[in-house]
Amino acid sequence: MSLQTYIDDAIEELEKDHLADATLDDVEDIEDCIWELADSNTPIYYSDMLECVSDDIDLFITRPDNAGPEDTPDKLIQINIFERIESALWERFREWQEEQESVEEEWASKRDPDD
């Protein structure tokens, strides 16, 4: 699968399993799930990681900030893929938060005609 497919699958899982019925009161629980979703959607097989690298060579040549000195090249690729997926999940989460805040503001203005 391509890197974008891993990202899309993780976002779809976030939306379906965590955002669909959530409210802003659930933010803390959703934040906790983002790491788990990124982890579970990061490929573990070399062939899958190499397919992602074929989409974006930066996954291979960039050394992640949180990489250890003993990390092997395959581990570095995996860390980079994880970080890309996690970043996309956080971006979608922030969009969802803004959407929810907008909806709540709209509801509040309809309930209180003085605003």
N, CA, C and O atoms as a printed pandas DataFrame, in Angstrom:
     atom_number atom_name residue_name chain_id  residue_number  x_coord  y_coord  z_coord
0              1         N          MET        A               1    0.845   -1.190    0.000
1              2        CA          MET        A               1    0.000    0.000    0.000
2              3         C          MET        A               1    0.881    1.242    0.000
3              4         O          MET        A               1    2.020    1.219    0.467
4              5         N          SER        A               2    0.344    2.292   -0.519
5              6        CA          SER        A               2    1.074    3.555   -0.545
6              7         C          SER        A               2    0.957    4.257    0.807
7              8         O          SER        A               2    0.078    3.958    1.615
8              9         N          LEU        A               3    1.867    5.195    1.022
9             10        CA          LEU        A               3    1.824    5.984    2.248
10            11         C          LEU        A               3    0.476    6.676    2.386
11            12         O          LEU        A               3   -0.104    6.711    3.471
12            13         N          GLN        A               4   -0.020    7.227    1.283
13            14        CA          GLN        A               4   -1.305    7.926    1.340
14            15         C          GLN        A               4   -2.438    6.990    1.732
15            16         O          GLN        A               4   -3.382    7.410    2.401
16            17         N          THR        A               5   -2.359    5.737    1.328
17            18        CA          THR        A               5   -3.382    4.763    1.703
18            19         C          THR        A               5   -3.355    4.507    3.206
19            20         O          THR        A               5   -4.405    4.421    3.842
20            21         N          TYR        A               6   -2.148    4.386    3.780
21            22        CA          TYR        A               6   -2.046    4.215    5.230
22            23         C          TYR        A               6   -2.625    5.425    5.960
23            24         O          TYR        A               6   -3.330    5.282    6.959
24            25         N          ILE        A               7   -2.319    6.612    5.450
25            26        CA          ILE        A               7   -2.835    7.839    6.059
26            27         C          ILE        A               7   -4.355    7.896    5.938
27            28         O          ILE        A               7   -5.050    8.190    6.910
28            29         N          ASP        A               8   -4.863    7.615    4.749
29            30        CA          ASP        A               8   -6.311    7.652    4.529
30            31         C          ASP        A               8   -7.042    6.635    5.407
31            32         O          ASP        A               8   -8.104    6.927    5.956
32            33         N          ASP        A               9   -6.467    5.446    5.531
33            34        CA          ASP        A               9   -7.086    4.420    6.380
34            35         C          ASP        A               9   -7.126    4.853    7.838
35            36         O          ASP        A               9   -8.126    4.643    8.525
36            37         N          ALA        A              10   -6.041    5.456    8.311
37            38        CA          ALA        A              10   -5.996    5.915    9.698
38            39         C          ALA        A              10   -7.010    7.032    9.943
39            40         O          ALA        A              10   -7.690    7.044   10.969
40            41         N          ILE        A              11   -7.110    7.967    9.003
41            42        CA          ILE        A              11   -8.076    9.061    9.133
42            43         C          ILE        A              11   -9.504    8.520    9.102
43            44         O          ILE        A              11  -10.359    8.952    9.875
44            45         N          GLU        A              12   -9.748    7.580    8.210
45            46        CA          GLU        A              12  -11.080    6.980    8.135
46            47         C          GLU        A              12  -11.442    6.295    9.453
47            48         O          GLU        A              12  -12.574    6.405    9.925
48            49         N          GLU        A              13  -10.490    5.599   10.035
49            50        CA          GLU        A              13  -10.732    4.937   11.323
50            51         C          GLU        A              13  -10.981    5.966   12.423
51            52         O          GLU        A              13  -11.859    5.775   13.264
52            53         N          LEU        A              14  -10.218    7.049   12.419
53            54        CA          LEU        A              14  -10.421    8.114   13.401
54            55         C          LEU        A              14  -11.822    8.687   13.276
55            56         O          LEU        A              14  -12.527    8.853   14.271
56            57         N          GLU        A              15  -12.218    8.987   12.055
57            58        CA          GLU        A              15  -13.532    9.590   11.835
58            59         C          GLU        A              15  -14.659    8.628   12.209
59            60         O          GLU        A              15  -15.605    9.009   12.897
60            61         N          LYS        A              16  -14.554    7.404   11.761
61            62        CA          LYS        A              16  -15.634    6.433   11.965
62            63         C          LYS        A              16  -15.741    5.992   13.425
63            64         O          LYS        A              16  -16.839    5.945   13.980
64            65         N          ASP        A              17  -14.619    5.673   14.041
65            66        CA          ASP        A              17  -14.646    5.081   15.381
66            67         C          ASP        A              17  -14.549    6.085   16.523
67            68         O          ASP        A              17  -14.894    5.761   17.660
68            69         N          HIS        A              18  -14.084    7.301   16.236
69            70        CA          HIS        A              18  -13.849    8.230   17.341
70            71         C          HIS        A              18  -14.511    9.594   17.178
71            72         O          HIS        A              18  -14.907   10.205   18.170
72            73         N          LEU        A              19  -14.635   10.076   15.965
73            74        CA          LEU        A              19  -15.188   11.418   15.770
74            75         C          LEU        A              19  -16.666   11.431   15.433
75            76         O          LEU        A              19  -17.349   12.424   15.684
76            77         N          ALA        A              20  -17.167   10.356   14.875
77            78        CA          ALA        A              20  -18.540   10.339   14.363
78            79         C          ALA        A              20  -19.573   10.739   15.414
79            80         O          ALA        A              20  -20.462   11.541   15.130
80            81         N          ASP        A              21  -19.468   10.202   16.593
81            82        CA          ASP        A              21  -20.449   10.481   17.644
82            83         C          ASP        A              21  -19.861   11.272   18.803
83            84         O          ASP        A              21  -20.468   11.352   19.871
84            85         N          ALA        A              22  -18.688   11.855   18.600
85            86        CA          ALA        A              22  -17.997   12.545   19.689
86            87         C          ALA        A              22  -18.456   13.997   19.811
87            88         O          ALA        A              22  -19.018   14.580   18.884
88            89         N          THR        A              23  -18.197   14.545   20.977
89            90        CA          THR        A              23  -18.420   15.968   21.231
90            91         C          THR        A              23  -17.114   16.551   21.739
91            92         O          THR        A              23  -16.142   15.825   21.949
92            93         N          LEU        A              24  -17.093   17.850   21.934
93            94        CA          LEU        A              24  -15.878   18.479   22.448
94            95         C          LEU        A              24  -15.534   17.988   23.854
95            96         O          LEU        A              24  -14.385   18.096   24.283
96            97         N          ASP        A              25  -16.503   17.459   24.561
97            98        CA          ASP        A              25  -16.225   16.893   25.884
98            99         C          ASP        A              25  -15.378   15.627   25.797
99           100         O          ASP        A              25  -14.767   15.221   26.786
100          101         N          ASP        A              26  -15.339   15.011   24.638
101          102        CA          ASP        A              26  -14.593   13.768   24.439
102          103         C          ASP        A              26  -13.168   14.000   23.936
103          104         O          ASP        A              26  -12.467   13.042   23.609
104          105         N          VAL        A              27  -12.738   15.237   23.872
105          106        CA          VAL        A              27  -11.455   15.576   23.265
106          107         C          VAL        A              27  -10.299   14.793   23.881
107          108         O          VAL        A              27   -9.456   14.269   23.152
108          109         N          GLU        A              28  -10.246   14.706   25.181
109          110        CA          GLU        A              28   -9.127   14.027   25.830
110          111         C          GLU        A              28   -9.044   12.560   25.406
111          112         O          GLU        A              28   -7.954   12.049   25.149
112          113         N          ASP        A              29  -10.182   11.889   25.333
113          114        CA          ASP        A              29  -10.193   10.484   24.909
114          115         C          ASP        A              29   -9.719   10.340   23.468
115          116         O          ASP        A              29   -8.996    9.399   23.140
116          117         N          ILE        A              30  -10.118   11.255   22.624
117          118        CA          ILE        A              30   -9.735   11.198   21.215
118          119         C          ILE        A              30   -8.240   11.455   21.073
119          120         O          ILE        A              30   -7.565   10.788   20.289
120          121         N          GLU        A              31   -7.727   12.410   21.822
121          122        CA          GLU        A              31   -6.297   12.705   21.775
122          123         C          GLU        A              31   -5.484   11.462   22.133
123          124         O          GLU        A              31   -4.441   11.207   21.530
124          125         N          ASP        A              32   -5.952   10.695   23.106
125          126        CA          ASP        A              32   -5.259    9.473   23.503
126          127         C          ASP        A              32   -5.257    8.429   22.387
127          128         O          ASP        A              32   -4.326    7.631   22.282
128          129         N          CYS        A              33   -6.277    8.436   21.574
129          130        CA          CYS        A              33   -6.406    7.434   20.510
130          131         C          CYS        A              33   -5.510    7.720   19.309
131          132         O          CYS        A              33   -5.199    6.807   18.544
132          133         N          ILE        A              34   -5.099    8.945   19.135
133          134        CA          ILE        A              34   -4.336    9.307   17.937
134          135         C          ILE        A              34   -3.028    8.525   17.861
135          136         O          ILE        A              34   -2.685    8.000   16.802
136          137         N          TRP        A              35   -2.298    8.439   18.963
137          138        CA          TRP        A              35   -1.045    7.686   18.950
138          139         C          TRP        A              35   -1.312    6.226   18.614
139          140         O          TRP        A              35   -0.600    5.628   17.807
140          141         N          GLU        A              36   -2.331    5.658   19.232
141          142        CA          GLU        A              36   -2.659    4.249   18.980
142          143         C          GLU        A              36   -3.036    4.013   17.523
143          144         O          GLU        A              36   -2.629    3.012   16.934
144          145         N          LEU        A              37   -3.801    4.915   16.941
145          146        CA          LEU        A              37   -4.174    4.774   15.533
146          147         C          LEU        A              37   -2.957    4.877   14.621
147          148         O          LEU        A              37   -2.820    4.103   13.673
148          149         N          ALA        A              38   -2.082    5.824   14.903
149          150        CA          ALA        A              38   -0.869    5.960   14.090
150          151         C          ALA        A              38   -0.017    4.704   14.209
151          152         O          ALA        A              38    0.522    4.214   13.217
152          153         N          ASP        A              39    0.100    4.194   15.411
153          154        CA          ASP        A              39    0.901    2.988   15.634
154          155         C          ASP        A              39    0.309    1.779   14.912
155          156         O          ASP        A              39    1.033    1.028   14.259
156          157         N          SER        A              40   -0.981    1.595   15.028
157          158        CA          SER        A              40   -1.604    0.411   14.428
158          159         C          SER        A              40   -1.666    0.495   12.904
159          160         O          SER        A              40   -1.828   -0.529   12.239
160          161         N          ASN        A              41   -1.542    1.692   12.343
161          162        CA          ASN        A              41   -1.578    1.845   10.889
162          163         C          ASN        A              41   -0.187    1.984   10.265
163          164         O          ASN        A              41   -0.069    2.153    9.051
164          165         N          THR        A              42    0.853    1.915   11.078
165          166        CA          THR        A              42    2.216    1.968   10.554
166          167         C          THR        A              42    2.632    0.569   10.115
167          168         O          THR        A              42    2.513   -0.383   10.886
168          169         N          PRO        A              43    3.118    0.438    8.882
169          170        CA          PRO        A              43    3.489   -0.891    8.389
170          171         C          PRO        A              43    4.679   -1.473    9.150
171          172         O          PRO        A              43    5.549   -0.748    9.633
172          173         N          ILE        A              44    4.690   -2.789    9.240
173          174        CA          ILE        A              44    5.777   -3.475    9.931
174          175         C          ILE        A              44    6.628   -4.328    8.985
175          176         O          ILE        A              44    7.744   -4.718    9.328
176          177         N          TYR        A              45    6.105   -4.607    7.816
177          178        CA          TYR        A              45    6.835   -5.441    6.852
178          179         C          TYR        A              45    7.701   -4.577    5.946
179          180         O          TYR        A              45    7.299   -3.488    5.539
180          181         N          TYR        A              46    8.902   -5.079    5.635
181          182        CA          TYR        A              46    9.840   -4.338    4.794
182          183         C          TYR        A              46    9.223   -3.953    3.453
183          184         O          TYR        A              46    9.390   -2.825    2.990
184          185         N          SER        A              47    8.523   -4.877    2.841
185          186        CA          SER        A              47    7.948   -4.600    1.516
186          187         C          SER        A              47    6.956   -3.439    1.576
187          188         O          SER        A              47    6.906   -2.610    0.668
188          189         N          ASP        A              48    6.170   -3.386    2.647
189          190        CA          ASP        A              48    5.203   -2.290    2.800
190          191         C          ASP        A              48    5.911   -0.967    3.059
191          192         O          ASP        A              48    5.513    0.070    2.529
192          193         N          MET        A              49    6.962   -1.005    3.876
193          194        CA          MET        A              49    7.713    0.218    4.155
194          195         C          MET        A              49    8.394    0.719    2.890
195          196         O          MET        A              49    8.409    1.922    2.628
196          197         N          LEU        A              50    8.963   -0.205    2.094
197          198        CA          LEU        A              50    9.635    0.195    0.856
198          199         C          LEU        A              50    8.661    0.768   -0.165
199          200         O          LEU        A              50    9.015    1.651   -0.946
200          201         N          GLU        A              51    7.458    0.269   -0.153
201          202        CA          GLU        A              51    6.443    0.833   -1.044
202          203         C          GLU        A              51    6.146    2.283   -0.649
203          204         O          GLU        A              51    5.946    3.137   -1.512
204          205         N          CYS        A              52    6.118    2.551    0.642
205          206        CA          CYS        A              52    5.918    3.928    1.111
206          207         C          CYS        A              52    7.102    4.807    0.704
207          208         O          CYS        A              52    6.926    5.956    0.299
208          209         N          VAL        A              53    8.311    4.248    0.819
209          210        CA          VAL        A              53    9.509    5.000    0.435
210          211         C          VAL        A              53    9.482    5.317   -1.060
211          212         O          VAL        A              53    9.949    6.375   -1.481
212          213         N          SER        A              54    8.941    4.409   -1.852
213          214        CA          SER        A              54    8.864    4.681   -3.292
214          215         C          SER        A              54    7.937    5.865   -3.582
215          216         O          SER        A              54    8.065    6.513   -4.620
216          217         N          ASP        A              55    7.008    6.146   -2.668
217          218        CA          ASP        A              55    6.134    7.315   -2.794
218          219         C          ASP        A              55    6.832    8.599   -2.359
219          220         O          ASP        A              55    6.573    9.677   -2.894
220          221         N          ASP        A              56    7.723    8.460   -1.374
221          222        CA          ASP        A              56    8.377    9.646   -0.803
222          223         C          ASP        A              56    9.744    9.260   -0.267
223          224         O          ASP        A              56    9.844    8.656    0.801
224          225         N          ILE        A              57   10.791    9.602   -0.991
225          226        CA          ILE        A              57   12.159    9.235   -0.618
226          227         C          ILE        A              57   12.589    9.881    0.696
227          228         O          ILE        A              57   13.510    9.393    1.351
228          229         N          ASP        A              58   11.930   10.973    1.089
229          230        CA          ASP        A              58   12.267   11.611    2.365
230          231         C          ASP        A              58   12.079   10.669    3.549
231          232         O          ASP        A              58   12.725   10.842    4.583
232          233         N          LEU        A              59   11.217    9.691    3.414
233          234        CA          LEU        A              59   11.028    8.708    4.479
234          235         C          LEU        A              59   12.311    7.918    4.720
235          236         O          LEU        A              59   12.538    7.411    5.819
236          237         N          PHE        A              60   13.137    7.817    3.700
237          238        CA          PHE        A              60   14.384    7.070    3.791
238          239         C          PHE        A              60   15.559    7.957    4.194
239          240         O          PHE        A              60   16.428    7.522    4.950
240          241         N          ILE        A              61   15.596    9.188    3.702
241          242        CA          ILE        A              61   16.784   10.013    3.908
242          243         C          ILE        A              61   16.697   10.946    5.118
243          244         O          ILE        A              61   17.700   11.537    5.518
244          245         N          THR        A              62   15.525   11.078    5.691
245          246        CA          THR        A              62   15.353   11.972    6.845
246          247         C          THR        A              62   15.528   11.188    8.140
247          248         O          THR        A              62   14.910   10.141    8.334
248          249         N          ARG        A              63   16.372   11.703    9.016
249          250        CA          ARG        A              63   16.557   11.075   10.324
250          251         C          ARG        A              63   15.581   11.730   11.308
251          252         O          ARG        A              63   15.676   12.930   11.565
252          253         N          PRO        A              64   14.649   10.950   11.856
253          254        CA          PRO        A              64   13.668   11.512   12.795
254          255         C          PRO        A              64   14.348   12.053   14.060
255          256         O          PRO        A              64   15.367   11.525   14.505
256          257         N          ASP        A              65   13.775   13.098   14.618
257          258        CA          ASP        A              65   14.324   13.705   15.828
258          259         C          ASP        A              65   14.371   12.732   17.003
259          260         O          ASP        A              65   15.288   12.784   17.823
260          261         N          ASN        A              66   13.387   11.852   17.081
261          262        CA          ASN        A              66   13.329   10.950   18.232
262          263         C          ASN        A              66   13.983    9.597   17.962
263          264         O          ASN        A              66   13.750    8.639   18.699
264          265         N          ALA        A              67   14.803    9.513   16.905
265          266        CA          ALA        A              67   15.503    8.266   16.596
266          267         C          ALA        A              67   16.665    8.064   17.557
267          268         O          ALA        A              67   17.337    9.012   17.965
268          269         N          GLY        A              68   16.877    6.821   17.898
269          270        CA          GLY        A              68   17.997    6.481   18.768
270          271         C          GLY        A              68   19.236    6.145   17.961
271          272         O          GLY        A              68   19.146    5.895   16.759
272          273         N          PRO        A              69   20.388    6.138   18.607
273          274        CA          PRO        A              69   21.644    5.864   17.887
274          275         C          PRO        A              69   21.728    4.435   17.346
275          276         O          PRO        A              69   22.462    4.181   16.391
276          277         N          GLU        A              70   20.996    3.513   17.937
277          278        CA          GLU        A              70   21.030    2.124   17.489
278          279         C          GLU        A              70   19.950    1.792   16.462
279          280         O          GLU        A              70   19.901    0.669   15.960
280          281         N          ASP        A              71   19.090    2.750   16.147
281          282        CA          ASP        A              71   18.002    2.477   15.209
282          283         C          ASP        A              71   18.546    2.131   13.830
283          284         O          ASP        A              71   19.419    2.813   13.294
284          285         N          THR        A              72   18.019    1.077   13.285
285          286        CA          THR        A              72   18.417    0.602   11.959
286          287         C          THR        A              72   17.670    1.388   10.879
287          288         O          THR        A              72   16.676    2.051   11.175
288          289         N          PRO        A              73   18.141    1.318    9.630
289          290        CA          PRO        A              73   17.451    2.060    8.562
290          291         C          PRO        A              73   15.963    1.730    8.456
291          292         O          PRO        A              73   15.145    2.621    8.226
292          293         N          ASP        A              74   15.611    0.466    8.620
293          294        CA          ASP        A              74   14.193    0.118    8.533
294          295         C          ASP        A              74   13.401    0.737    9.674
295          296         O          ASP        A              74   12.253    1.139    9.486
296          297         N          LYS        A              75   13.997    0.814   10.843
297          298        CA          LYS        A              75   13.326    1.443   11.990
298          299         C          LYS        A              75   13.150    2.947   11.745
299          300         O          LYS        A              75   12.120    3.520   12.104
300          301         N          LEU        A              76   14.146    3.577   11.140
301          302        CA          LEU        A              76   14.050    5.007   10.835
302          303         C          LEU        A              76   12.923    5.277    9.839
303          304         O          LEU        A              76   12.179    6.249    9.972
304          305         N          ILE        A              77   12.812    4.407    8.847
305          306        CA          ILE        A              77   11.710    4.539    7.888
306          307         C          ILE        A              77   10.375    4.391    8.606
307          308         O          ILE        A              77    9.441    5.160    8.378
308          309         N          GLN        A              78   10.304    3.405    9.464
309          310        CA          GLN        A              78    9.058    3.152   10.195
310          311         C          GLN        A              78    8.688    4.341   11.079
311          312         O          GLN        A              78    7.518    4.714   11.166
312          313         N          ILE        A              79    9.668    4.925   11.723
313          314        CA          ILE        A              79    9.418    6.103   12.562
314          315         C          ILE        A              79    8.900    7.250   11.699
315          316         O          ILE        A              79    7.949    7.931   12.083
316          317         N          ASN        A              80    9.510    7.467   10.549
317          318        CA          ASN        A              80    9.065    8.541    9.657
318          319         C          ASN        A              80    7.639    8.315    9.173
319          320         O          ASN        A              80    6.848    9.256    9.108
320          321         N          ILE        A              81    7.308    7.072    8.834
321          322        CA          ILE        A              81    5.939    6.769    8.401
322          323         C          ILE        A              81    4.965    7.026    9.541
323          324         O          ILE        A              81    3.916    7.638    9.340
324          325         N          PHE        A              82    5.312    6.556   10.746
325          326        CA          PHE        A              82    4.478    6.788   11.926
326          327         C          PHE        A              82    4.229    8.280   12.109
327          328         O          PHE        A              82    3.095    8.705   12.328
328          329         N          GLU        A              83    5.291    9.071   12.018
329          330        CA          GLU        A              83    5.158   10.515   12.231
330          331         C          GLU        A              83    4.269   11.163   11.175
331          332         O          GLU        A              83    3.520   12.089   11.487
332          333         N          ARG        A              84    4.340   10.692    9.930
333          334        CA          ARG        A              84    3.474   11.229    8.879
334          335         C          ARG        A              84    2.017   10.905    9.161
335          336         O          ARG        A              84    1.141   11.759    9.024
336          337         N          ILE        A              85    1.768    9.662    9.556
337          338        CA          ILE        A              85    0.389    9.258    9.851
338          339         C          ILE        A              85   -0.127   10.034   11.054
339          340         O          ILE        A              85   -1.245   10.549   11.032
340          341         N          GLU        A              86    0.682   10.116   12.100
341          342        CA          GLU        A              86    0.276   10.837   13.307
342          343         C          GLU        A              86   -0.002   12.304   13.000
343          344         O          GLU        A              86   -0.976   12.869   13.497
344          345         N          SER        A              87    0.837   12.916   12.193
345          346        CA          SER        A              87    0.650   14.316   11.824
346          347         C          SER        A              87   -0.671   14.518   11.068
347          348         O          SER        A              87   -1.391   15.484   11.318
348          349         N          ALA        A              88   -0.977   13.613   10.158
349          350        CA          ALA        A              88   -2.236   13.702    9.406
350          351         C          ALA        A              88   -3.435   13.524   10.331
351          352         O          ALA        A              88   -4.457   14.189   10.160
352          353         N          LEU        A              89   -3.315   12.636   11.302
353          354        CA          LEU        A              89   -4.402   12.435   12.271
354          355         C          LEU        A              89   -4.609   13.677   13.120
355          356         O          LEU        A              89   -5.747   14.080   13.364
356          357         N          TRP        A              90   -3.518   14.290   13.574
357          358        CA          TRP        A              90   -3.651   15.518   14.364
358          359         C          TRP        A              90   -4.279   16.637   13.540
359          360         O          TRP        A              90   -5.095   17.410   14.042
360          361         N          GLU        A              91   -3.890   16.714   12.271
361          362        CA          GLU        A              91   -4.467   17.738   11.398
362          363         C          GLU        A              91   -5.973   17.533   11.262
363          364         O          GLU        A              91   -6.747   18.483   11.384
364          365         N          ARG        A              92   -6.385   16.296   11.009
365          366        CA          ARG        A              92   -7.825   16.007   10.888
366          367         C          ARG        A              92   -8.548   16.274   12.201
367          368         O          ARG        A              92   -9.668   16.783   12.200
368          369         N          PHE        A              93   -7.918   15.935   13.317
369          370        CA          PHE        A              93   -8.508   16.167   14.628
370          371         C          PHE        A              93   -8.721   17.664   14.860
371          372         O          PHE        A              93   -9.777   18.077   15.339
372          373         N          ARG        A              94   -7.720   18.470   14.519
373          374        CA          ARG        A              94   -7.859   19.931   14.695
374          375         C          ARG        A              94   -8.977   20.486   13.812
375          376         O          ARG        A              94   -9.725   21.368   14.233
376          377         N          GLU        A              95   -9.088   19.966   12.586
377          378        CA          GLU        A              95  -10.197   20.380   11.714
378          379         C          GLU        A              95  -11.535   20.028   12.350
379          380         O          GLU        A              95  -12.464   20.836   12.346
380          381         N          TRP        A              96  -11.629   18.822   12.895
381          382        CA          TRP        A              96  -12.863   18.385   13.545
382          383         C          TRP        A              96  -13.178   19.290   14.733
383          384         O          TRP        A              96  -14.331   19.675   14.928
384          385         N          GLN        A              97  -12.164   19.633   15.529
385          386        CA          GLN        A              97  -12.380   20.519   16.681
386          387         C          GLN        A              97  -12.949   21.859   16.230
387          388         O          GLN        A              97  -13.897   22.375   16.822
388          389         N          GLU        A              98  -12.362   22.413   15.178
389          390        CA          GLU        A              98  -12.849   23.703   14.661
390          391         C          GLU        A              98  -14.288   23.584   14.177
391          392         O          GLU        A              98  -15.102   24.479   14.401
392          393         N          GLU        A              99  -14.596   22.473   13.511
393          394        CA          GLU        A              99  -15.964   22.242   13.057
394          395         C          GLU        A              99  -16.928   22.173   14.240
395          396         O          GLU        A              99  -18.008   22.762   14.203
396          397         N          GLN        A             100  -16.536   21.457   15.281
397          398        CA          GLN        A             100  -17.387   21.308   16.458
398          399         C          GLN        A             100  -17.577   22.635   17.184
399          400         O          GLN        A             100  -18.681   22.954   17.627
400          401         N          GLU        A             101  -16.500   23.405   17.304
401          402        CA          GLU        A             101  -16.599   24.708   17.958
402          403         C          GLU        A             101  -17.524   25.628   17.169
403          404         O          GLU        A             101  -18.303   26.380   17.755
404          405         N          SER        A             102  -17.441   25.570   15.863
405          406        CA          SER        A             102  -18.308   26.382   15.010
406          407         C          SER        A             102  -19.773   25.987   15.194
407          408         O          SER        A             102  -20.648   26.848   15.280
408          409         N          VAL        A             103  -20.032   24.688   15.253
409          410        CA          VAL        A             103  -21.401   24.206   15.457
410          411         C          VAL        A             103  -21.920   24.648   16.822
411          412         O          VAL        A             103  -23.058   25.102   16.943
412          413         N          GLU        A             104  -21.084   24.514   17.845
413          414        CA          GLU        A             104  -21.515   24.919   19.185
414          415         C          GLU        A             104  -21.778   26.414   19.257
415          416         O          GLU        A             104  -22.730   26.842   19.910
416          417         N          GLU        A             105  -20.948   27.218   18.596
417          418        CA          GLU        A             105  -21.170   28.666   18.576
418          419         C          GLU        A             105  -22.482   28.991   17.869
419          420         O          GLU        A             105  -23.234   29.865   18.303
420          421         N          GLU        A             106  -22.744   28.285   16.787
421          422        CA          GLU        A             106  -23.979   28.507   16.041
422          423         C          GLU        A             106  -25.198   28.160   16.898
423          424         O          GLU        A             106  -26.180   28.902   16.925
424          425         N          TRP        A             107  -25.127   27.034   17.593
425          426        CA          TRP        A             107  -26.229   26.634   18.475
426          427         C          TRP        A             107  -26.415   27.630   19.615
427          428         O          TRP        A             107  -27.541   27.964   19.981
428          429         N          ALA        A             108  -25.307   28.098   20.169
429          430        CA          ALA        A             108  -25.392   29.057   21.274
430          431         C          ALA        A             108  -26.039   30.362   20.804
431          432         O          ALA        A             108  -26.832   30.961   21.530
432          433         N          SER        A             109  -25.704   30.797   19.601
433          434        CA          SER        A             109  -26.284   32.048   19.114
434          435         C          SER        A             109  -27.775   31.894   18.818
435          436         O          SER        A             109  -28.525   32.865   18.924
436          437         N          LYS        A             110  -28.210   30.707   18.456
437          438        CA          LYS        A             110  -29.638   30.479   18.212
438          439         C          LYS        A             110  -30.422   30.383   19.516
439          440         O          LYS        A             110  -31.598   30.745   19.563
440          441         N          ARG        A             111  -29.779   29.897   20.569
441          442        CA          ARG        A             111  -30.467   29.768   21.855
442          443         C          ARG        A             111  -30.547   31.102   22.589
443          444         O          ARG        A             111  -31.499   31.356   23.326
444          445         N          ASP        A             112  -29.539   31.955   22.382
445          446        CA          ASP        A             112  -29.477   33.219   23.099
446          447         C          ASP        A             112  -29.580   34.360   22.097
447          448         O          ASP        A             112  -28.576   34.725   21.485
448          449         N          PRO        A             113  -30.731   34.913   21.918
449          450        CA          PRO        A             113  -30.929   35.961   20.910
450          451         C          PRO        A             113  -30.171   37.260   21.232
451          452         O          PRO        A             113  -30.090   38.140   20.375
452          453         N          ASP        A             114  -29.621   37.398   22.434
453          454        CA          ASP        A             114  -28.900   38.619   22.789
454          455         C          ASP        A             114  -27.492   38.625   22.206
455          456         O          ASP        A             114  -26.859   39.680   22.189
456          457         N          ASP        A             115  -26.973   37.492   21.726
457          458        CA          ASP        A             115  -25.603   37.442   21.195
458          459         C          ASP        A             115  -25.532   37.857   19.770
459          460         O          ASP        A             115  -24.450   37.868   19.183
